[in-house]
Amino acid sequence: MAVSKEQVIDFLYEEARMLDEGRYDEWLALWLEDGHYWMPLDYKQTDPHLVTSLLYEDMFMLRLRVERLNGARTFSQKPKSRCHHVIQRPFIDEMTDNRVVTNTSMHYVETRLDEQFLLALTAVHELAVVDGVLRIANKRVDILNCDAAFGNIQLLP
C-alpha cells in the first residue's frame, strides 16, 4: 500500500515534534530494527564504515541513547537538555510503493542551562512502508559546518 506525499511530510514533522517534546520512546518506535542514524564528519562523506563519523548508531546504540536520555540517574542531564527543530518543507527525492527518500533542510537549536547552540543541517530520511505505515530505515544528518569543532551534541538533530 502506497502512502501519499502529505503523509510523508506529516511523518517528518511529527518526528521532529517527538524529539522536541522529549518523546524518545515514541521516536524510537518509528525505526526499523536494522536502521542506522548517521552524522558524517566530512562534507559529502560517502562511507560511514571506513571514515570516521560524528555519529553512526544502530538500534542497539539508539536504544542506549534513549535509555540515557530517559534515565533518572543521568547526572549529565540534570537539568535536561532541550531542543527545537525548525524545518523547511521536505523534498521527496524518491517515492515508490514501499520506499521514500526525503531531503529536509533545518535549523536545530539545543540548549541546557546557560548554553545554547544552533546547527544548520540537512536530514536525508530513507523511509520504508511496512504494512501501510511509514518507518525510518536510515537517517543521515549533514551538518553544514561539519568540519568545525563541536561541543557535545546531547540530543538528536
N, C-alpha and C positions, 0 to 999 in steps of 0.2 A: 504494500500500500504506500503510495507516494504521499509526501507532505507538501504543503503549499509554501511559497516564499514568505508569506506572512507568518506562518507557524515557525519557520526557521528564524526569522528576525525576532519574533516574540521570545523564542527559546534563548537566544543570545542575550537579550535584555534581561530576562529572568535570571540567567546565570550570573550576570553582573550584580543584580539586586541581591541574590543569595549571598554573594561574597561581601557586599557592602553591609548587609544586615547580620553577618556572622553566622549564617545558617550553613555551616560547613558540612554537616552530615547529609543534608538535602543535596548540597552541591556534589558531594562525593557519589551520591546515588545516581547522578547524571552520567557517570563514566562507565565505559565498558571495562571489563576485568583486565583486558590486555592493553589498555590505553596508556599513553605517556604524556606528561606535561613537560615541555621543553622550552628553555630560555637560553638561546645561543649567547656565547661570549663575544663572538666576532660578527661583524657586519656581513650579511649574505652567507653565513656559515651553512654548509650543506650536510655535515655529518655530526651527529651527536655522540658517536661512539669513539671516533679516532681523534677528535679535537675536544679540548676542554670546553665545557659549557658553564654558564652561571647556574643552571639547574637542568637536570634531566631525571625526572622521577616517574617510576612505575607506580602501580596501585599500592604496593607494599609501602613505598615511601610516602605516597599521598595520604594513606591511612595514618601513618605515624605523624605526619604533619598535622592532620586534623585532630588526632588524639592530643597532641601537644597544645594546639590552639584551644581546644575544649577543656583541657586539664585544669583542675583547681590548684594543683601544686606546680604549675609552670610559672616560676617566680620571675622569669624574664618578661612575662606578660602581665605583670601587675603594676599599674593598670594595663588593661589590654590595648593593643594597637587597634586602630580603626582605619578603614579605607573608604575611598569613594571613586567609582569609575564614571567617567563622562565619555560616553561612546558616540561615535558617528553612526549613521545608518550603515549597517553592514552591507558589503558587496557579496553577492553569491557568485563565486567563480566557477562552480561546477555543481550540477544537480541532476541526479538520476533517481530512479525509484528507491534505491537503498543507500545512496551516498550523497553527501553535500559537503562542499568545501567553501568556506567563507573567509573574508578578509575584512577586519574591522580596525579602524584607527581609533585610538582613545587616549585620554589623559587619565592617569592613575595617581591619586593622592593617598599617601599613607601617613598617619600621624600617631604619635604616642608621647604623652607628657608635653614638653616644650618643643619637640622636634617634629617637623613636617617636611616631606619632600614630594616632589612632583616628577613623574616619569611620562614621557611621550612614547607611545608604543603602538605596535600593530600586532593584533592577535589573529592567527590563522587557525580556524577550527576545522577539523575533519570530523564530520558527524555521520553517524550510521542510523538508518531507520530500522529499528528492531521491533517487530510486531506492531508496526504503525506508530512507534514512539521514537523521538529523536534521542540519541545518546552520543556522548563525546567519545570518539575513538582516539583522537590525539588533539593536543592543543600546543601551538607554538607561539611564544610571545617574543617578538623582536623589539628590544628597547632601542629607541632612536640613537642614543649616545651610549651604546652597549660597551664601548671601549673605555669609558670613563671609570674612575674608581668609585665604588659604591659602598655605602654602609650596609647594614643588614636589611634585607627586604624580608619582613616578617610574615606578610600575608601573601595573597595570590593575585598578581595583576591580571 
